[in-house]
Amino acid sequence: MVGELTPTEYQRDAAGSATTLLLDVREAWELEVASLPTAVHIPMGEVPGRLAELDRGRDIVVMCRSGGRSLNVARFLESQGYPSVANLTGGILAWAREVDPSLATY
């Protein structure tokens, strides 16, 4: 079962950890509006073809705009044998509310 992390929990528990990968599955145009510099970007539609880029030994936290797409990707990764996957609840919108109000929202 895919875990859930709020942006506040991510900041407290995982941000800056060498073992945690923040995977942003939004489209390129969305990153132009708001992005997190530590996130690795692989658009949702490209994830199946780019699994080799994702280290199974790392904790992966998946994010999108509001949490729906990222939950689907997190479930997919889990079905592909990734042992530690979580969804960033509320996505970049929640990040802007909880962590960095200076981020633009859309």
C-alpha positions in Angstrom: 0.0 0.0 0.0 1.3 3.4 -1.0 2.1 5.7 1.9 1.2 9.4 2.0 3.3 12.3 3.2 2.2 15.8 3.5 4.7 18.5 2.4 5.3 19.4 6.0 6.1 15.7 6.9 8.4 15.5 3.8 10.3 18.6 4.9 10.6 17.2 8.4 11.5 13.6 7.6 12.9 13.3 4.1 14.1 16.5 2.6 17.8 16.5 2.2 18.1 12.8 2.8 20.5 11.0 0.4 18.2 8.0 0.4 15.0 9.9 -0.7 14.1 10.9 -4.2 11.4 13.4 -4.8 9.9 12.5 -8.2 7.9 15.2 -10.0 5.5 13.7 -12.6 4.0 16.9 -13.9 4.4 18.2 -17.4 7.2 20.6 -18.4 4.9 23.6 -18.7 3.8 23.0 -15.1 7.4 23.2 -13.9 7.6 26.6 -15.6 4.9 27.8 -13.2 6.3 26.3 -10.0 8.9 23.7 -9.3 11.1 22.4 -6.5 14.8 22.5 -7.2 15.6 19.1 -5.6 12.9 17.2 -7.5 13.7 14.8 -10.4 11.3 15.4 -13.3 9.9 12.6 -15.3 6.4 13.3 -16.8 3.8 10.8 -15.8 3.5 9.4 -19.4 7.2 8.7 -19.6 7.6 6.9 -16.3 7.0 3.4 -17.6 9.8 3.8 -20.2 12.2 5.4 -17.8 12.1 3.0 -14.8 15.8 2.3 -15.2 16.4 5.9 -14.0 14.8 5.2 -10.7 16.9 3.5 -8.0 14.9 0.7 -6.3 17.1 1.2 -3.2 15.9 4.7 -2.6 12.7 5.9 -0.9 10.7 7.6 -3.7 8.1 10.3 -2.9 6.0 11.1 -6.0 4.5 14.6 -6.5 2.2 16.3 -9.0 -0.1 19.4 -8.9 -2.6 18.1 -6.4 -1.8 14.5 -5.6 -3.9 12.5 -8.0 -1.5 11.7 -10.8 1.3 11.2 -8.3 -0.8 8.6 -6.5 -1.3 6.7 -9.7 2.4 6.8 -10.5 3.2 5.7 -6.9 0.9 2.7 -7.2 2.4 1.8 -10.6 5.9 2.0 -9.1 4.8 -0.2 -6.2 3.4 -2.7 -8.7 6.7 -2.8 -10.5 8.5 -3.9 -7.3 9.7 -0.6 -5.9 9.7 -1.3 -2.2 9.4 2.2 -0.7 7.1 4.6 -2.5 4.9 7.4 -1.1 2.6 10.0 -2.5 3.1 13.7 -1.7 -0.5 14.5 -0.5 -1.9 17.6 -2.1 1.1 18.0 -4.5 2.7 21.4 -5.3 -0.5 23.2 -4.2 -0.2 21.8 -0.7 3.5 22.6 -0.8 2.7 26.3 -1.6 0.2 26.3 1.3 2.3 24.5 3.9 5.9 25.1 3.1 6.5 27.9 0.6 3.7 30.5 0.0 5.9 32.3 -2.5 5.4 29.5 -5.0 2.9 30.3 -7.8 -0.1 28.2 -8.1 -2.2 27.2 -11.1 
